[in-house]
Amino acid sequence: MTALALTGSPLWYSSRASGTLTLILLTATVVLGIASGGRAAPRGIGRFEIGRLHRNLSLLTLVFLAVHVVTALLDPFVHLGWAVSVVPFTASYRPLWLGLGTTALDLLLAVLVTSALRLRMGVRRWKAVHWLAYAAWPLALFHGVGSGTDTRLPLQLWLYAGCLTSVVGAVWWRLAKAGPGRVAGRLAAAVTATALPVVLTAFLAAGPLQPGWAHRAATTTILLGGGR
C-alpha cells in the first residue's frame, strides 16, 4: 500500500471537491427550478431574472461537473477509461456508484444539447427532456454518498442532509402552492419526496456508515493495491 493510496493524490482531492461543489450547485439549480415554477413563483422577482439565474447556475454546474469528471479520469489510482464517463456501469472501480454518476451526467448532457436546439425542437418537447435534470439530482446524490470515501465525515453528512432537505422542502413548497389538476403528478411528487429521505437514511445506515464500506464497495483488484 503506497503513501499515495493512503493520502490521496491532488487529482483525487480535486475530483472530490469539484464533485461536492457540483452537487451543491445542482441542488441549487433544482431547488430554484422547482420552487419558482407555476403558482409557486415569487411575486417580487420577475421571471426573466429567475430564468437568468437558473441558467447561470446550470452552466456553472456543468463547469464543475466537467472538472469533476476530468480529474477523476486522470487520477492514476483507479485507472478509469474515458468511456466510463459516458457509458454507465462499465467501471472496474465501484461500478454501481460510478454508474449512477455517469447516468446523471448523460441526463444533464441531454438537457444541454436539447437546450441548444430548443427553437428547433419546440417548447413542449424541450420541457419533456428538461425534466431529466430533476431525475439526475437523486442519481448524483446517491453517486456521491456511495462512491465517496469521506461520506462518514460529519461535515459531508451535513452537506448531504442540507441538499436533501432543500430539494424535499422545495417539492413540498411547490405542492402547497399548486392549483387544482394534475393529481397523479402531485401524488407522485409527494410519494417521492417522502420516500427519498427514508431510502437514503436506510442506505447510509446499512452501507457507508458501516465499518469497511469503502473497501467492500470497491473491487478486489483495487483492494489488492489498497483502498481509499
N, C-alpha and C positions, 0 to 999 in steps of 0.2 A: 504493500500500500504506500503510495507516494505522498509527499507533502502536498502536492497539487491536489490530490484526491481528498485530502483531509481539509484543506483550507478553501479550495475552490479557486479557479482562475479568474482573472479580471473579466474575461468574457462571460463567465458564469454569473458573476455579480451583476454585470451589465444586463444580462438576459433577465435575471430575476427582478432587478429594479425597473427595467422597461416594461416587463410583464405586469408588475404591480401597478405601475402608472397607467398602463393600457386598460387594466380592469377598472381603475378609478374613473378614467375618462369615459370609458364605455358605459359605466354606471351612470355618470352624469348625463351622458347623451340620451340614454334610455329613459331616465327619470324625467328629463326635460320633454322628451317626445310624448311620454305617457301623460304627465301632469298638465301639459299645455294644450292637449287636443280636445276637440269638441267643446262641450259646455264648461269643461274644467279650465279653459284658457283664462289667465289673469286679465282683468279688465283694464288695469293701469298700464299694461305693456302692449304695444302693438304687435300684431302677428308677424310683421316684417322683421322687427328686432328679435323676436323669439326664433323665427326661422333662420335668421343670420347667425345667431348664437349656436343654434342646433347644428348648423352646417359647419361652423368653425370647430366646434367640439368634435364632430365626426372626423374632420380632416386631421385634427391633432391626434385623435385616437389612432388613425391609420398610420401616422408618422411613428408613434411609439410602438405600434404593433410591428411595423417593418423593422425597427431597431431590435425588438424582442426576437423576431424570427431569425434575422441575420446573425445576431450574436449567439443564439442557441445553435445554429448550424455550424458556425465557425469554432465553437467550443470543442477542443480536441478530446475532452473526457468521454463524451457519449458517442462520438463518431456518427452523427446523423447525416444522411444524404439529403440533397436538395429536394428530391421527390417527396420526402416526408412532409415538406411544408405545404403541399397541395393534395397529396393522396393520404386520406385518413387511415389510421390503424396499421401502418406499414413500418413503424419504427421498431427497432430491436430493443430500445430502452423505454420502459414504461409505455408500451404501445397503446393501452386503453386511454390513459390520461393525456398523452400527447395527441392521440387521435381526436379527442374531444376538442382540443385547441385547434387542430388542423381543420376540423369541420366548422368551427366558429369562424376561422379565417376565410374559408371558402364562402360561407354565407355573407360575410362582410364584403368580400370581393364582388360577389354577385350584386350586392346593393350598390357598390361603387360603379360597376360597369353599367348597370341599368340606369343609374342616375345621370351618367354621361349621355345616355341615349333616351332620356326622358321624353323629349319632344317627339321623337320618332315612335316610341312605344305607346304613348298616351298615358294620361294620369292614372286611369284605373289599373292598367297592367303594372305600372311603376309602383303604385301603392301596394299591390299584391306582393311584389318582390320585396318592397321596403319593410314589410313585416318580418322578413327574415332576420333583420337586425335585432329584433326582440328575442328571437329564438337563439341567436348567437350568444346573448348575455349569460343565460344559465350554463351553457356549454363552456364558456370562458371561465365562469366561476368554479365549476367542478374541475376544469382543467388545472386551474391554479391551486385548488385545495388538494387535488390528488397527485399532482406532479411536483409540487413544491416541498422540498425537504425542510423548509422553515415554517411549515404550516402550524407546528406545535408552539411556535413562539407567541406569547400573549399579544404583542403588537399586531402580528399578522392575523391572528384570530379576531381581534377587534376590528381590523380593517375589513375582513370578510363579513363580519356581522354588520358593520356600517353599510357596506354595499347592499347586502341583502335587505336590511331594514329600509333603506332608501327606495329600492325598487318596489318592494311589497307595499310600503306606505304610499307610493305614487299610484300603484294599482288601486288600492282602496280609496284613495282620494278621487281618482277618475270614476270609480264605480259610484261613489257617493254623489258626484255631480252629474252623472249620466241621466239622460232623459228616458222616456219610455221607448220600448222597442229593443230589438237585438237581445232577447232574453238568453238565447243559447250562448252568445258570445260573452255576455256578462257573467253567466254561470260558470263558463269555462275559465274565465279570468279569476273569479273568486275561488274556485277549487284549486287552481294552480298557485295562487298567492297564499293559500292556506297550507297546501301540501309541501311547497318548496322548502320552507324553514324546517319542517318536520323531517323531510328526507335528508337535508344537509346535516342537521344535528345528529340523526341516526348514523349517517355515513361517517361523520367525524368521530363519533364515539366508538364505532366498530372498526374504523380504519386508521386515518392519520394520527389520532391521539393515542393509539396503542403503541407500546414499545416495539421497535423493529419494523415499523410500517415502511420506512424509506427503503429498507433492504428488500422486504418482501415484494414491494411494488416494482422493483427493478428486475431485470432478467439475470439468469445465472451467469451469463458472460460478464456482465457489468460487476456482479458481486465478487467475482474472482479477482477483480482488479481493485476492489474497494468501493464503497458507496458514499454518496453524499447525504 
